[in-house]
């Protein structure tokens, strides 16, 4: 597994989410996120590399088998909206890409079986734009 990186602010907010909301969002989803939080390297928002997916980042992913691409923004559960391509961090793809870097490959399980995606591009990362309040 590749090292994943989280900002201090994202880590704290996500830790609180796991602690206080597991009964609302489901135990399995929060357990997966909790495992990711435990393995993450925590850095200051100002020091996060610009090629790392943080909360509220918009990313372009490519499915390696079909070559299909998708653009999604990783958000907190209450902000999720599929029609706007805002994916909850508790969704399998949201948890899988959080903290990863451009060029990383991630795998997650879909109803039809496992899928492998490559992180092609970070279109928007709040920290890179100085949006530290998000």
DSSP file (Angstrom, degrees, kcal/mol; ACC not computed):
  #  RESIDUE AA STRUCTURE BP1 BP2  ACC     N-H-->O    O-->H-N    N-H-->O    O-->H-N    TCO  KAPPA ALPHA  PHI   PSI    X-CA   Y-CA   Z-CA
    1    1 A X              0   0    0      0, 0.0     2,-0.1     0, 0.0     3,-0.1   0.000 360.0 360.0 360.0 137.7    0.0    0.0    0.0
    2    2 A X        -     0   0    0      1,-0.1     2,-0.2     0, 0.0    98,-0.0  -0.421 360.0 -98.9 -73.4 153.4    1.2    3.5   -0.8
    3    3 A X        -     0   0    0     -2,-0.1     2,-0.3    37,-0.1    37,-0.1  -0.526  38.8-151.8 -68.0 137.8    1.5    6.1    1.9
    4    4 A X        -     0   0    0     35,-0.5    37,-2.9    -2,-0.2     2,-0.4  -0.867   3.5-146.7-112.2 153.7   -1.4    8.4    2.1
    5    5 A X  E     -a   41   0A   0     94,-1.8     2,-0.3    -2,-0.3    37,-0.2  -0.934  14.6-179.1-121.7 139.7   -1.3   12.0    3.3
    6    6 A X  E     -a   42   0A   0     35,-2.3    37,-2.6    -2,-0.4     2,-0.1  -0.982  28.1-117.9-133.3 147.8   -3.9   14.0    5.2
    7    7 A X  E  >  -a   43   0A   0     -2,-0.3     4,-2.8    35,-0.2    37,-0.2  -0.479  30.7-114.6 -75.7 157.2   -3.9   17.5    6.4
    8    8 A X  H  > S+     0   0    0     35,-1.6     4,-2.5     1,-0.2     5,-0.2   0.907 117.9  49.9 -56.9 -42.4   -4.3   18.1   10.1
    9    9 A X  H  > S+     0   0    0      2,-0.2     4,-2.4     1,-0.2     5,-0.2   0.928 111.8  46.2 -65.3 -46.3   -7.6   19.7    9.6
   10   10 A X  H  > S+     0   0    0      1,-0.2     4,-2.9     2,-0.2     5,-0.3   0.927 112.5  51.8 -61.4 -44.1   -9.0   16.9    7.4
   11   11 A X  H  X S+     0   0    0     -4,-2.8     4,-2.7     1,-0.2     5,-0.2   0.939 111.3  46.3 -58.7 -48.1   -7.7   14.3    9.8
   12   12 A X  H  X S+     0   0    0     -4,-2.5     4,-2.3    -5,-0.2    -1,-0.2   0.926 114.8  46.2 -63.1 -45.3   -9.4   15.9   12.8
   13   13 A X  H  X S+     0   0    0     -4,-2.4     4,-2.2     1,-0.2    -1,-0.2   0.910 115.6  46.0 -63.7 -42.3  -12.7   16.4   10.9
   14   14 A X  H  X S+     0   0    0     -4,-2.9     4,-2.5    -5,-0.2    -2,-0.2   0.876 110.4  53.2 -70.5 -36.9  -12.7   12.9    9.6
   15   15 A X  H  X S+     0   0    0     -4,-2.7     4,-2.5    -5,-0.3    -2,-0.2   0.933 110.8  47.5 -61.0 -45.6  -11.8   11.4   13.0
   16   16 A X  H  X S+     0   0    0     -4,-2.3     4,-2.5    -5,-0.2     5,-0.3   0.895 109.7  53.7 -61.7 -40.5  -14.7   13.3   14.5
   17   17 A X  H  X S+     0   0    0     -4,-2.2     4,-2.2     1,-0.2    -2,-0.2   0.939 110.9  45.5 -59.2 -47.9  -17.0   12.0   11.7
   18   18 A X  H  X S+     0   0    0     -4,-2.5     4,-0.8     1,-0.2    -2,-0.2   0.919 115.6  47.2 -61.8 -44.7  -16.0    8.4   12.4
   19   19 A X  H  < S+     0   0    0     -4,-2.5    -2,-0.2     1,-0.2    -1,-0.2   0.871 124.6  27.5 -66.7 -38.6  -16.4    8.8   16.2
   20   20 A X  H  < S+     0   0    0     -4,-2.5    -2,-0.2    -5,-0.2    -1,-0.2   0.611 124.0  41.1-103.6 -13.8  -19.8   10.5   16.1
   21   21 A X  H >X S+     0   0    0     -4,-2.2     4,-2.4    -5,-0.3     3,-1.1   0.349  71.2 106.9-121.7   8.1  -21.5    9.4   13.0
   22   22 A X  H 3X S+     0   0    0     -4,-0.8     4,-1.3     1,-0.3     8,-0.2   0.842  83.1  54.5 -60.3 -32.3  -20.8    5.6   12.6
   23   23 A X  H 34 S+     0   0    0      2,-0.2    -1,-0.3     1,-0.2     4,-0.1   0.773 113.1  42.9 -72.0 -24.6  -24.4    4.8   13.6
   24   24 A X  H <4 S+     0   0    0     -3,-1.1    -2,-0.2     2,-0.1    -1,-0.2   0.905 122.5  33.8 -84.6 -46.4  -25.8    7.1   10.9
   25   25 A X  H  < S-     0   0    0     -4,-2.4     4,-0.2     1,-0.2    -2,-0.2   0.496 120.0 -92.1 -94.0  -5.0  -23.5    6.3    8.0
   26   26 A X     X  -     0   0    0     -4,-1.3     4,-1.8    -5,-0.3     5,-0.2   0.236  22.9-108.0 101.9 136.1  -23.0    2.6    8.7
   27   27 A X  H  > S+     0   0    0      1,-0.2     4,-2.2     2,-0.2     5,-0.2   0.870 113.0  54.0 -65.6 -40.0  -20.4    0.8   10.6
   28   28 A X  H  > S+     0   0    0      1,-0.2     4,-2.2     2,-0.2    -1,-0.2   0.934 108.8  47.9 -64.4 -45.9  -18.6   -0.8    7.6
   29   29 A X  H  > S+     0   0    0     -4,-0.2     4,-1.9     1,-0.2    -1,-0.2   0.913 114.8  45.4 -61.6 -42.9  -18.0    2.6    5.8
   30   30 A X  H  X S+     0   0    0     -4,-1.8     4,-2.4     1,-0.2    -1,-0.2   0.834 109.6  55.6 -72.7 -30.2  -16.7    4.2    8.9
   31   31 A X  H  X S+     0   0    0     -4,-2.2     4,-2.1     2,-0.2    -1,-0.2   0.912 107.8  48.7 -65.7 -41.1  -14.5    1.2    9.7
   32   32 A X  H  X S+     0   0    0     -4,-2.2     4,-1.8     2,-0.2    -2,-0.2   0.933 113.3  46.8 -63.5 -45.4  -12.8    1.5    6.3
   33   33 A X  H  X S+     0   0    0     -4,-1.9     4,-2.4     1,-0.2    -2,-0.2   0.898 109.2  55.2 -63.0 -39.9  -12.3    5.2    6.7
   34   34 A X  H  X S+     0   0    0     -4,-2.4     4,-1.9     1,-0.2    -1,-0.2   0.900 105.9  51.5 -60.3 -41.6  -10.9    4.6   10.3
   35   35 A X  H  X S+     0   0    0     -4,-2.1     4,-1.2     1,-0.2    -1,-0.2   0.899 110.1  49.6 -62.0 -39.9   -8.3    2.2    8.9
   36   36 A X  H  X S+     0   0    0     -4,-1.8     4,-0.8     1,-0.2     3,-0.3   0.900 108.3  52.9 -65.8 -40.3   -7.2    4.8    6.3
   37   37 A X  H >< S+     0   0    0     -4,-2.4     3,-0.6     1,-0.2    -1,-0.2   0.882 106.2  54.4 -62.0 -37.7   -6.9    7.4    9.0
   38   38 A X  H 3< S+     0   0    0     -4,-1.9    -1,-0.2     1,-0.2    -2,-0.2   0.813 112.1  42.5 -67.7 -30.0   -4.7    5.1   11.1
   39   39 A X  H 3< S+     0   0    0     -4,-1.2   -35,-0.5    -3,-0.3    -1,-0.2   0.502  92.7 109.7 -95.5  -2.9   -2.2    4.6    8.2
   40   40 A X    <<  -     0   0    0     -4,-0.8     2,-0.6    -3,-0.6   -35,-0.2  -0.404  66.1-131.5 -76.7 147.2   -2.1    8.2    7.0
   41   41 A X  E     -a    5   0A   0    -37,-2.9   -35,-2.3    -2,-0.1     2,-0.4  -0.882  27.7-141.3 -92.1 123.9    0.8   10.6    7.4
   42   42 A X  E     +a    6   0A   0     -2,-0.6     2,-0.3   -37,-0.2   -35,-0.2  -0.755  27.2 170.2 -95.4 130.0   -0.5   13.8    8.9
   43   43 A X  E     -a    7   0A   0    -37,-2.6   -35,-1.6    -2,-0.4     5,-0.1  -0.919  39.7 -89.7-134.0 159.8    0.9   17.1    7.6
   44   44 A X    >>  -     0   0    0     -2,-0.3     3,-1.8   -37,-0.2     4,-0.7  -0.368  38.9-116.9 -65.0 147.9    0.0   20.8    8.0
   45   45 A X  G >4 S+     0   0    0      1,-0.3     3,-0.8     2,-0.2    -1,-0.1   0.866 116.5  54.6 -54.4 -39.0   -2.4   22.2    5.4
   46   46 A X  G 34 S+     0   0    0      1,-0.2    -1,-0.3    84,-0.0    -2,-0.0   0.645 110.6  46.7 -71.3 -14.0    0.3   24.5    4.2
   47   47 A X  G <4 S+     0   0    0     -3,-1.8    -1,-0.2     2,-0.1     2,-0.2   0.415  78.1 119.4-109.0  -0.8    2.7   21.6    3.6
   48   48 A X  S << S-     0   0    0     -3,-0.8     6,-0.0    -4,-0.7   -41,-0.0  -0.479  72.5-110.4 -68.1 131.7    0.5   19.1    1.8
   49   49 A X    >   -     0   0    0     -2,-0.2     3,-1.4     1,-0.1    79,-0.1  -0.314  19.6-125.2 -61.0 146.6    1.9   18.3   -1.6
   50   50 A X  T 3  S+     0   0    0      1,-0.3    -1,-0.1    77,-0.1    78,-0.1   0.613 107.4  62.0 -70.7 -11.4   -0.2   19.8   -4.5
   51   51 A X  T 3  S+     0   0    0      2,-0.1    51,-1.8    51,-0.1     2,-0.4   0.164  84.9  97.6-100.1  19.2   -0.5   16.3   -6.1
   52   52 A X  B <  S-B  101   0B   0     -3,-1.4     2,-0.6    49,-0.2    49,-0.2  -0.886  75.9-122.5-109.8 137.3   -2.3   14.8   -3.1
   53   53 A X        +     0   0    0     47,-2.8    46,-2.7    -2,-0.4     2,-0.2  -0.684  38.3 173.9 -80.5 118.7   -6.1   14.4   -2.9
   54   54 A X    >   -     0   0    0     -2,-0.6     3,-1.8    44,-0.2    20,-0.3  -0.619  45.5 -63.1-112.3 175.4   -7.5   16.2    0.1
   55   55 A X  T 3  S+     0   0    0      1,-0.3    71,-0.4    -2,-0.2    20,-0.2  -0.367 124.8  20.7 -60.3 141.0  -11.1   16.8    1.2
   56   56 A X  T 3  S+     0   0    0     18,-3.4    -1,-0.3     1,-0.3     2,-0.2   0.551  91.5 141.9  72.8  12.0  -13.0   19.0   -1.4
   57   57 A X    <   -     0   0    0     -3,-1.8    17,-2.2    17,-0.3     2,-0.5  -0.583  45.9-141.3 -79.1 146.0  -10.5   18.1   -4.1
   58   58 A X  E     -CD  73 124C   0     66,-2.3    65,-1.9    15,-0.2    66,-1.7  -0.945  28.8-179.7-107.3 127.5  -11.8   17.5   -7.6
   59   59 A X  E     -CD  72 122C   0     13,-3.1    13,-2.2    -2,-0.5     2,-0.5  -0.906  28.2-135.9-132.2 153.5  -10.0   14.7   -9.4
   60   60 A X  E     -CD  71 121C   0     61,-2.8    60,-2.1    -2,-0.3    61,-1.5  -0.953  27.0-172.1-109.5 124.6  -10.0   12.9  -12.7
   61   61 A X  E     -CD  70 119C   0      9,-3.1     9,-2.3    -2,-0.5     2,-0.4  -0.868  10.8-153.8-116.3 148.3   -9.9    9.1  -12.5
   62   62 A X  E     -CD  69 118C   0     56,-2.2    56,-2.6    -2,-0.3     2,-0.5  -0.987  15.0-136.1-124.9 126.0   -9.4    6.6  -15.3
   63   63 A X  E  >  - D   0 117C   0      5,-3.3     4,-2.1    -2,-0.4    54,-0.2  -0.688  18.4-146.5 -77.1 124.4  -10.7    3.0  -15.1
   64   64 A X  T  4 S+     0   0    0     52,-2.7    -1,-0.1    -2,-0.5    53,-0.1   0.799  88.9  46.9 -70.7 -30.6   -7.8    0.9  -16.4
   65   65 A X  T  4 S+     0   0    0     51,-0.4    -1,-0.2     1,-0.1    52,-0.1   0.955 127.4  23.2 -76.2 -50.6   -9.8   -1.9  -18.1
   66   66 A X  T  4 S-     0   0    0      2,-0.1    -2,-0.2     1,-0.0    -1,-0.1   0.641  94.0-132.9 -90.7 -15.7  -12.4    0.2  -20.0
   67   67 A X     <  +     0   0    0     -4,-2.1    -3,-0.1     1,-0.3     2,-0.1   0.544  52.7 153.5  70.3   8.5  -10.4    3.4  -20.1
   68   68 A X        -     0   0    0     -5,-0.2    -5,-3.3    -6,-0.1     2,-0.3  -0.442  30.4-151.0 -68.1 140.9  -13.5    5.3  -19.0
   69   69 A X  E     -C   62   0C   0     -7,-0.2     2,-0.3    -2,-0.1    -7,-0.2  -0.833  14.4-176.5-113.8 152.4  -12.8    8.5  -17.1
   70   70 A X  E     -C   61   0C   0     -9,-2.3    -9,-3.1    -2,-0.3     2,-0.5  -0.993  16.6-146.0-145.0 150.3  -14.8   10.3  -14.4
   71   71 A X  E     +C   60   0C   0     -2,-0.3     2,-0.3   -11,-0.2   -11,-0.2  -0.974  28.8 166.8-116.4 126.5  -14.4   13.5  -12.6
   72   72 A X  E     -C   59   0C   0    -13,-2.2   -13,-3.1    -2,-0.5     2,-0.4  -0.955  30.1-139.0-138.4 156.1  -15.5   13.7   -8.9
   73   73 A X  E     -Ce  58  86C   0     12,-2.5    14,-2.9    -2,-0.3     2,-0.6  -0.972  22.4-134.2-113.9 131.5  -15.1   15.9   -5.9
   74   74 A X  E     + e   0  87C   0    -17,-2.2   -18,-3.4    -2,-0.4   -17,-0.3  -0.771  39.6 162.6 -90.2 119.5  -14.5   14.3   -2.5
   75   75 A X  E     - e   0  88C   0     12,-2.7    14,-2.2    -2,-0.6    15,-0.2  -0.770  43.3 -84.7-131.7 170.9  -16.8   15.8    0.1
   76   76 A X    >>  -     0   0    0     -2,-0.2     3,-2.1    12,-0.2     4,-0.6  -0.461  53.0-102.0 -73.4 153.9  -18.2   15.2    3.6
   77   77 A X  G >4 S+     0   0    0      1,-0.3     3,-1.3     2,-0.2    11,-0.1   0.825 119.3  56.1 -51.3 -41.0  -21.4   13.0    3.6
   78   78 A X  G 34 S+     0   0    0      1,-0.3    -1,-0.3     3,-0.0    10,-0.0   0.705 109.0  48.7 -68.1 -17.1  -23.9   15.9    4.1
   79   79 A X  G <4 S+     0   0    0     -3,-2.1    -1,-0.3     8,-0.0    -2,-0.2   0.461  82.3 123.8 -98.5  -3.2  -22.5   17.6    0.9
   80   80 A X    <<  +     0   0    0     -3,-1.3     2,-0.2    -4,-0.6     7,-0.2  -0.317  26.4 162.3 -64.1 138.8  -22.7   14.5   -1.3
   81   81 A X  B > > -F   86   0C   0      5,-2.1     5,-2.4     1,-0.1     3,-1.1  -0.746  25.1-161.0-159.4 103.7  -24.7   14.9   -4.5
   82   82 A X  G > 5S+     0   0    0      1,-0.3     3,-1.5    -2,-0.2    -1,-0.1   0.840  91.7  59.1 -60.8 -35.5  -24.2   12.5   -7.3
   83   83 A X  G 3 5S+     0   0    0      1,-0.3    -1,-0.3     2,-0.1    -2,-0.0   0.791 110.9  42.9 -66.8 -24.5  -25.8   14.7   -9.9
   84   84 A X  G < 5S-     0   0    0     -3,-1.1    -1,-0.3     2,-0.2    -2,-0.2   0.319 117.2-116.2 -96.7   6.2  -23.1   17.3   -9.1
   85   85 A X  T < 5 +     0   0    0     -3,-1.5   -12,-2.5    -4,-0.2     2,-0.7   0.809  65.8 147.5  60.4  33.4  -20.4   14.6   -9.0
   86   86 A X  E   < -eF  73  81C   0     -5,-2.4    -5,-2.1   -14,-0.2     2,-0.4  -0.895  30.5-164.0-100.2 112.4  -19.8   15.2   -5.3
   87   87 A X  E     -e   74   0C   0    -14,-2.9   -12,-2.7    -2,-0.7    -8,-0.0  -0.823  18.7-117.5-105.2 132.1  -18.9   11.9   -3.8
   88   88 A X  E >   -e   75   0C   0     -2,-0.4     3,-1.5   -14,-0.2     6,-0.5  -0.347  16.3-128.6 -64.1 143.2  -18.9   11.2    0.0
   89   89 A X  T 3  S+     0   0    0    -14,-2.2    -1,-0.1     1,-0.3     9,-0.1   0.711 111.5  60.3 -62.7 -19.9  -15.7   10.4    1.6
   90   90 A X  T 3  S+     0   0    0    -15,-0.2    -1,-0.3     4,-0.1     2,-0.1   0.588  83.1  96.1 -85.7 -11.0  -17.6    7.4    3.1
   91   91 A X  S <> S-     0   0    0     -3,-1.5     4,-2.6     1,-0.1     5,-0.3  -0.504  92.8-110.0 -71.7 150.1  -18.4    6.0   -0.4
   92   92 A X  H  > S+     0   0    0      1,-0.2     4,-2.2     2,-0.2     5,-0.1   0.881 118.7  46.0 -51.5 -44.0  -15.9    3.4   -1.5
   93   93 A X  H  > S+     0   0    0      2,-0.2     4,-2.0     1,-0.2    -1,-0.2   0.887 111.5  52.7 -68.5 -36.8  -14.3    5.6   -4.2
   94   94 A X  H  > S+     0   0    0     -6,-0.5     4,-1.5    -3,-0.2    -2,-0.2   0.934 113.5  42.0 -63.0 -46.9  -14.1    8.5   -1.8
   95   95 A X  H  < S+     0   0    0     -4,-2.6    -1,-0.2    -7,-0.2    -2,-0.2   0.887 113.1  55.2 -65.3 -39.2  -12.3    6.6    0.9
   96   96 A X  H  < S+     0   0    0     -4,-2.2    -2,-0.2    -5,-0.3    -1,-0.2   0.863 114.2  36.7 -65.6 -37.7  -10.1    4.9   -1.7
   97   97 A X  H >< S+     0   0    0     -4,-2.0     3,-2.4    -5,-0.1   -44,-0.3   0.721  85.6 112.9 -91.5 -20.9   -8.7    8.1   -3.3
   98   98 A X  T 3< S+     0   0    0     -4,-1.5   -44,-0.2     1,-0.3     3,-0.1  -0.288  90.8   7.5 -56.9 127.5   -8.4   10.3   -0.2
   99   99 A X  T 3  S+     0   0    0    -46,-2.7   -94,-1.8     1,-0.3    -1,-0.3   0.349 101.7 124.3  84.5  -6.3   -4.8   11.0    0.6
  100  100 A X    <   -     0   0    0     -3,-2.4   -47,-2.8   -96,-0.2    -1,-0.3  -0.319  53.5-126.6 -82.5 170.1   -3.5    9.4   -2.6
  101  101 A X  B >   -B   52   0B   0    -49,-0.2     3,-2.4    -3,-0.1    18,-0.3  -0.777  32.1 -81.1-117.7 159.4   -1.4   11.1   -5.2
  102  102 A X  T 3  S+     0   0    0    -51,-1.8    18,-0.2    -2,-0.3     3,-0.1  -0.344 119.5  29.2 -54.8 134.2   -1.5   11.7   -9.0
  103  103 A X  T 3  S+     0   0    0     16,-3.0    -1,-0.3     1,-0.4    17,-0.1   0.107  90.2 127.7  97.3 -20.7   -0.3    8.5  -10.7
  104  104 A X    <   -     0   0    0     -3,-2.4    15,-2.7    15,-0.1     2,-0.4  -0.336  51.7-140.0 -66.4 150.5   -1.5    6.2   -7.9
  105  105 A X  E     -G  118   0C   0     13,-0.2     2,-0.3    -3,-0.1    13,-0.2  -0.937  20.1-172.6-111.4 136.9   -3.6    3.2   -8.8
  106  106 A X  E     -G  117   0C   0     11,-3.0    11,-3.0    -2,-0.4     2,-0.4  -0.931   9.4-153.3-128.4 151.9   -6.5    2.3   -6.5
  107  107 A X  E     +G  116   0C   0     -2,-0.3     2,-0.3     9,-0.2     9,-0.2  -0.980  16.8 168.2-125.3 137.5   -8.8   -0.7   -6.5
  108  108 A X  E     -G  115   0C   0      7,-2.1     7,-2.6    -2,-0.4     2,-0.5  -0.980  35.0-106.7-143.7 160.8  -12.3   -0.9   -5.1
  109  109 A X  E     -G  114   0C   0     -2,-0.3     5,-0.2     5,-0.2     2,-0.2  -0.737  30.9-175.1 -96.0 126.5  -15.1   -3.4   -5.4
  110  110 A X  E >   -G  113   0C   0      3,-2.3     3,-2.1    -2,-0.5     0, 0.0  -0.649  45.4 -97.8-105.4 166.7  -18.1   -2.7   -7.5
  111  111 A X  T 3  S+     0   0    0      1,-0.3     3,-0.1    -2,-0.2    -1,-0.0   0.845 127.1  49.3 -55.0 -33.2  -21.2   -4.9   -7.7
  112  112 A X  T 3  S-     0   0    0      1,-0.3    -1,-0.3     0, 0.0     2,-0.2   0.413 128.2 -82.6 -87.8   2.8  -19.8   -6.4  -10.9
  113  113 A X  E <  S- G   0 110C   0     -3,-2.1    -3,-2.3     2,-0.0    -1,-0.3  -0.691  70.7 -24.6 125.9-178.1  -16.4   -7.0   -9.4
  114  114 A X  E     - G   0 109C   0     -5,-0.2     2,-0.4    -2,-0.2    -5,-0.2  -0.347  52.4-164.1 -70.2 147.4  -13.2   -5.2   -8.6
  115  115 A X  E     - G   0 108C   0     -7,-2.6    -7,-2.1    -2,-0.1     2,-0.5  -0.986   7.9-148.3-130.3 141.9  -12.2   -2.1  -10.6
  116  116 A X  E     - G   0 107C   0     -2,-0.4   -52,-2.7    -9,-0.2   -51,-0.4  -0.949  17.4-174.3-113.8 128.5   -8.8   -0.5  -10.8
  117  117 A X  E     -DG  63 106C   0    -11,-3.0   -11,-3.0    -2,-0.5     2,-0.4  -0.897  15.4-145.3-120.5 148.3   -8.5    3.2  -11.3
  118  118 A X  E     -DG  62 105C   0    -56,-2.6   -56,-2.2    -2,-0.3     2,-0.9  -0.935  22.4-124.6-110.2 136.6   -5.6    5.5  -11.9
  119  119 A X  E     +D   61   0C   0    -15,-2.7   -16,-3.0    -2,-0.4   -58,-0.2  -0.722  34.8 175.3 -80.3 108.9   -5.6    9.0  -10.5
  120  120 A X  E     -     0   0C   0    -60,-2.1     2,-0.3    -2,-0.9    -1,-0.2   0.853  55.4  -9.2 -84.6 -39.4   -4.9   11.0  -13.7
  121  121 A X  E     -D   60   0C   0    -61,-1.5   -61,-2.8   -19,-0.0     2,-0.7  -0.989  47.3-134.0-162.7 144.4   -5.2   14.6  -12.4
  122  122 A X  E     -D   59   0C   0     -2,-0.3   -63,-0.2   -63,-0.2     3,-0.2  -0.937  23.0-177.5-101.8 110.9   -6.1   16.8   -9.5
  123  123 A X  E    S+     0   0C   0    -65,-1.9     2,-0.3    -2,-0.7   -64,-0.2   0.861  71.8  10.1 -76.3 -37.9   -8.2   19.5  -11.1
  124  124 A X  E     +D   58   0C   0    -66,-1.7   -66,-2.3    -3,-0.1     2,-0.4  -0.977  57.9 177.4-147.1 129.4   -8.7   21.4   -7.8
  125  125 A X     >  -     0   0    0     -2,-0.3     4,-1.3   -68,-0.2     3,-0.5  -0.987  25.0-143.6-128.2 121.2   -7.1   21.0   -4.4
  126  126 A X  T >4>S+     0   0    0     -2,-0.4     5,-2.9   -71,-0.4     3,-0.6   0.885  98.8  50.9 -52.4 -45.0   -8.2   23.6   -1.8
  127  127 A X  G >45S+     0   0    0      1,-0.3     3,-1.1     3,-0.2    -1,-0.2   0.868 105.7  55.1 -64.6 -36.8   -4.8   23.9   -0.2
  128  128 A X  G 345S+     0   0    0     -3,-0.5    -1,-0.3     1,-0.3    -2,-0.2   0.797 111.5  46.2 -65.4 -27.3   -3.0   24.5   -3.5
  129  129 A X  G <<5S-     0   0    0     -4,-1.3    -1,-0.3    -3,-0.6    -2,-0.2   0.404 119.3-109.2 -94.9   1.6   -5.4   27.4   -4.1
  130  130 A X  T < 5S+     0   0    0     -3,-1.1     2,-1.5    -4,-0.4    -3,-0.2   0.633  74.7 138.5  80.3  13.2   -5.0   28.8   -0.6
  131  131 A X    > < +     0   0    0     -5,-2.9     3,-1.2    -6,-0.2    -1,-0.1  -0.505  12.4 152.8 -89.7  67.3   -8.5   27.8    0.4
  132  132 A X  T 3   +     0   0    0     -2,-1.5    -1,-0.2     1,-0.2    -5,-0.1   0.585  58.8  71.5 -75.4 -10.4   -7.6   26.6    3.8
  133  133 A X  T 3         0   0    0      1,-0.2    -1,-0.2    -3,-0.2    -2,-0.1   0.622 360.0 360.0 -80.7 -14.1  -11.0   27.3    5.3
  134  134 A X    <         0   0    0     -3,-1.2    -1,-0.2   -79,-0.1    -2,-0.1   0.478 360.0 360.0 -77.3 360.0  -12.7   24.4    3.4
